[in-house]
């Protein structure tokens, strides 16, 4: 099929240019397919275009350099060293026609002999088309620009214009402070709160948290999940272009009069925080003032606590603070935690996961989860100190999970319908102060019961409106996880 198509695109005047493009595209896409089991889709193209220098640096390795020399640079040198002999146009047409006939005969013959096998393979393993280079990168790029690329000059659709805070029955009620922590690449299956054999949650397990055990993500990559979970659009209706020109949760909350602040220790909020105050931690003064937390252009997640108490103390009323973690972002998991949290050994101290033993990959990843547990516990401790002045709560929800070598897959971004549960089953943990529960009339026992039921990131939008007591016509109580647990009135 490649021969049938490419011979008609390939002529003397463009042969070297076309070959060079295919070598570069095919060579690099094949690297990620072969080394990490990545399935290249339109979402992966979106991830690539929305990445930053820090993430690119984490992918650099000796293997990538060697691969680039052998399978990209050397073939390019060979292509451009070949001298193409001139051939009469009629002769070229005859050769291409005969070549096409031979190609068609071979295709039909193979289909006739192996149709049952082909039909079964491509019905049961549709992800194979994301592994064939360079078709995977080319087709996915076209799909991205057709369906997912940002459209220019489109008006912003306002949402929840009637949003307002529910008037409190009692005057002098303490303000509500909500921390929404967006996790990164954390899989629920690696949380000991969910039954994982290793004690990856030693600190959270000692706190009165509500652990949601059956939460599914909206996507398998940050570029999909983060805008989706804040958009108010359910996963089945989610469209990236619609979400970009559609106000989301933070817009609605801000319009209701609740100050919103986004702090980012990642590669950006993917549009979710564009219209609210936000900051990237590596660019703040805290990155320079907290030795040991930041180096080589990235910070450990403890940086998210820097200056946080001062901001909370300055709030005059309610507030929503979103913290976007670096979490367990791969493949350089060993960079995600301080050395003191290297509990499980041996670890994979490289971003070349295919060079490490399976247990070493699992160990280094589990260390990232244990560090996340520590940061979340510190955030809760900070909120506990506000008791008496404010009623506080923290909700942690990861954007998507991760594959650690199961079925030959690493990292994330596998098409949702084909993705293993490790990429779609995400952890979610809620902590509320006694005052917060009392103010909203939340029953702790009811929360525990709800936490065991199936949920998804679709619930975030409506549940957060409920927790912040924001009233609007776009609020759907059926998607509010906590609606049934609030006492009437």
N, C-alpha and C positions, 0 to 999 in steps of 0.2 A: 504493500500500500504506500509506504514511503517512496519507493522507487517510482511508482506510477505517478505520484504527485510531483515529486521534486525534479524529475527529469524535464518536466514542462516549465518549471520555474528557473531552471538552471541553464544559462546561456554563457557564451564566451565572455561577454562584457560584464556579467555580474556573478560569475561562478565563484570567484574568490571571496567576494563580499558576502554572498549568501552562505558559503561554507563557513566563513569566520563567525557570522552571527549564530549559526546553528551549533558550532563548536563551543562558543562561549555560553550560550543558553543551556545547551544540553549538558555540557561539562559540569557547570555549577549546580544545576538542578539534580543531576545524577549523584553528585557528592552528598547532598542532603538526603536523598532517597536511600543511597547505599549505606551511609554512615549512621543515620539516625532513624531510618524507617519513616521519614516524613512523607506524607501524601500531599503533593502539591495541588492546591485548589485555589479558587478565587480568594478565599479567606486568607490563605497563606501569602498571596500577592499583596493583599491589604496589610497584613502584618509587616511585610517587608517594607512597604512604602511608609508605614507609620512608626517604624523603629527609630532608635536614636543611636548615637555614637557608642554609648555604654553597652547596649545590647549587641551591636556589631562586634565590638571588641571582645565580648565574651565568646563569640563564635570563632575567633581566630585561633589557629592551632598549627602545629608543625605538619600534621596530616593534611590540612587544607592547603598549606603551601606546597607540599610535595604533590598533592593531587593536581593543583593548579598548573604546576610545571609540566607534569607528565601528560595530563589529559586536556589541558587547555593551551598552554603556551607552546609546547612542542608540536602539537598538531597544527597550530597557527603558523609556525615557522615552516613546517613541511608544505602546507597549502600554498603559502606565498613564494616558496622556492620553486614550485612547479611551473614550467613554461607550457602554456596551453597552445597547442598547434591549431592554426586556422583550418576550418573545415567548411566546405561548400554548404550553403544553407539547405539546399534540396537534400543533400546527403544527411544533414543533421535531422531534418524532418523524417526521413525514412528510418533512420536509426531509432529515433524517439517513438515513432509509430510502432515499429517492430517490438521495441522494449515494452511499450504499453500493452501490446497484445500478449506478450509473454507474461507480464505482471498479472493481467486480468485472468489469464488461463490458470496461473498458479493460485491466485486468490480463490477462484471458483473451485478448483480442484481440492484445495485444502478444506474449504467449507463443506464440500460434498463428503469428504472422507471423515472430517472431525467435527461436523456441525453440532452434534450432541454435546461434545466436550466444550466447544466454544460457547454454546448457549448457556450451559450450566455455569461455566467459569464467569462469564460477564454478567450473569444474573445474580450470582451469589457473591462475586468479588468485584463489585463496581469500582472499588478503590484502585484497581490495577491501572485504570486510565490515568491516575494521578502519579503513577510510578514510571511511565514510559516517557523517556526523554528523547527529543526536546518537545514532543507534543504536549506534555503536561504543562510546562511553563508557558508555552505559546497560547494554548487553549484557555488556561486559567487567567492569563493576562487579558485576553479578549473578553472573557466572562466578567472579569473585574471592571473593566472600563465600560462595559455595556450595562452592568447591573449595580455596581457598588461604588464606582468612582464618584466623588463629590460633584454635584451639578452646580453651576455658577448662577448667581443672580436670582436665586429662588427666594421668595418671601418667607420669613419666619412665621410659622403657624403658632399663634398664641393658644395656650392650653390652661384650663382652670382659671379663667379670668375672674371668677367669683370667689376665689379662695380667700378665706379669712379665719382667724382663730376663734374657736368656740369660747364664748364668754364664760369665765369661771364663776361658779356659784358663790364661792367664798372670796372675799377681798383679803389681800395680804398673803395669797397663796405663793409658795416659793416658785421661782422660775425653773423651767425644765431645761436641762442641758443634755443633749443626745450626741454621743460619739458613734458615728457610723464608720466602721473600719472595713475597707475593701481589701480582702486578702488577694494574694497573687499565687496562682499555680499550686494551691493547697488541695490535696485530695482527702476526702472524708475517710477513705479507707486507711489512711496513715495517722488518724487521730485515735489515741487510746480511749478517748471519750466515746468513740464508736466501736470499741471492742478490739482495737489493734493490740497485738501482743506486747509490743514495746511501750514503755511508759513515756509517750511523747507529750503528754499533757499533765506533768506533775504539779504544776501550779494552778491551772484552771480546775483540776479535779478536786481541789481543796476549797473552792469557792462555790457559792450558791448560784451557779449558772444554769441556764436552760439550754440544753444541747439538742439541736434539731438533727435528727438522724437520717432523714430521707429527702434531702434537698437536691434538686437537679439544676444545672446551669442553663443559661440561655444559649450559650455557644461554647466552643472549645478553644477560644483564643480571646485575649484581652480586647482586641479591636472590635470584637462582636459582642462579648458579654457585658462589658462596662457600659457602652451606650444603650444596650438593650435593657439592662436592669434598671437604669435610671429613666428610661423613656416613657414608661407607662403603657407601652405597646406589648402585648403578650407575644411570647416566642413564636406562636403559630402565625401571627400577623406581622411579625417584625420585618422591617425593611430598612436597611442602613441609610439609604438616601432620604427616606421619609423621616427617620429619627434625627438626621442632621438638621432638618429645617422644621423641627417640631420641638416645642418647649417640653421640658421634662420635670422630674421630681424637684430638682433644686430651684428651678424657676417658680414653680407653684408655691413651694415653701417660702421662698423669699418674698413673693408677692403677698403672702398672708401676713407678713410682718416679722417673720423669724429670720434673724441674721444667719447667713450661711457662709462657711469658710472651708475651702478645699486645700488640704496640704498633700503634696505629691512627692513620694519617694520612688516614683516609677518613671515610665517614659511618656507621661501625660495622661490626661483624663479622657482622651478620645472624643472630645466634644461635650462631655457631660457637665463640665464646669465652666464652659466658655463665658457665661453671663453672670457668674458670681465671683466674689473675691477668691483668688487662688494663688498659691505659691509653690514653686518647686524647691525642695529642701536643699539640694546641692547648690542652688543659687542664692541661698539666704546666708546671713551672717553666722547662723548657728553652725554651718558646715565648717567655718574657720574657727569658731569659738569652742568647739567640742572635740578636742584631740582624740584620735583613735577611732572615732565613729565614721569618718569619711576619708577615703583615699582613692586615687586613680579615677576620680570623677564620679564616684558613687558612695552611698552611705548605708550603714546598717540601719535597721528600722527603729532603733532607739532614738534616732534623730527626730522622729515624729513627736516625741515628748518635749523636745526643746522649746521653751517659750509657751508651751500649751497652757500651763496653769495660769500664767500671767494673762493670757487672752481670756480664759474662762472667768477669772476674777474681775475683768473689766466689763463683762457683759452685764447690761442693765436688766435684761429679761431673758426670755427663752433663747436658745441657740442650737443650731445644728452644725457640727464639725465633722467633715469627712476626711479620713486619713487613708491614703492609698499606699499600701505597703509594697516593698520590694519582695517580701515574702520568700517564696521558694523558686524564684525565677531561674530557669536553667539555660544552658547546660552547665554553667559554672556554679554549681550548687555550693561548692566549698567557699565561695566568696560571700555567701549570704548570712553568715553568722560569725561572731567573734570566736577566737580560738577556744575560749573557756567553755563554749557550748559544743565542742567536738566530743560528744559523749559516746557515740557509737563508732567503733573503728573495726577494721581499716576503712578508710574513706577513699573516694575517687577524687584525687587532687588535680584533675584536668577537665577540660571541656570536651575531650574526645571520649565520649561515653562508651563507644564500641571498643576502647582499649582497656576498659575496667571490668573487673569481675562483677557479676550481678549483685552480690551482697555488698560490695563497696559502694555501688551506686545507691542502693537502698539505704545504706548507713548514712551517707552524706546527705541524702534527701531528708531522712528522719531527723538529722541534726537541725535542719532548717525549720522543721515543724516544731521542734522543741524550743528553738529560739523564738518563733512566733508565739508560742504559748507564754513565754517569759514576758514578751512585750505586751501582750494582751493583759496579763496579770498586773503589770505595772500601770497600765492605763486604768484598770479598775481601782487600784490602790489610790491613784491620783483623784479619781472621781469620789471615792469614799471620803476623802478629806474635805470635800465640799458639802458634806452632810450638815444640815442646819441652815446653810445659806442657799443651797439649791438642791433640787431633786434631780438625780442624774441616772443615766443609763448608757450602756454600750452594746452595740449590735455588730458582731463580726460576721462577714459573709465573703467567701472566696469567689473570685470571678470564674474560675474553671479549675479542673484538676490537671493531672499529669500522668503520662505513661513512663514507666521505669524499666522498659525492656520486655514487658509482657507482649506476647505475640510478635516480637521483633520491633515493636514501636517504642520510640522515645519522645520526650517532650509532649507537645499537644498540637492542636490544630487539625486533627483528623475530622473529616466530614461528620456532622452530628449523627446522621443515621447509621454510620459505620463505627463511630467512636466507642471504645470500651468504657465501662463504668468509671474507671480510674480518671477519665478526662471530664466526665459529666456529673459525677456524684461529688458534691462539694460540702465542706463543713460550714456550719452556721451556729453561732453561740450568742446568747443574749444574757446580759446581766442588768438588773435594775435595782436601784436602791429601794428601801422600804417606803420612803416618801414618794418616790415616783409611782410605785404600785398603788399606794393609797390615793394619790391624786387622780389617777386614771381608773381606779376601781378594779385593778387587775388581780385576779386570783392566782396565786402561785401554783396551786395544784392543777388548775385548769391549763396553765401554761405548760406544765410538764406533760399533760395528756396530749396537747396540740403538737408538742415537739416530736412526738412519735409518729405523726401522720405524714403522708407524702406532701411535699411543698416544692416550690421552685422560685427562681428569681423573679418570676411574674408577680409574686406576692410582695416584693420589696416596696414598690411604689405606694400601694394602698395601705400596707401595714405601717409604713413610716408616717403617712398622713394621719393615721389613727393614733400613733404613739405621740405625735406632736399636736394632736387635737386641732388639725386643720380641716375645715369644712369646705367642700366644693362639690359641684355636681359630677365631676369626673371621678370622685371617690367611689369605689365599688366595695361595699362591706363583705361581699362574698369572697374577695381576694385578700381581705385583711386577716392575717393569721390570728390576730389578737381580739377581734371583734367579739367573739363568743365568750371571751374571758373578762370582758369589762362589765361591771355591774351597771344596770340601767341608771341613767342620770349622772 
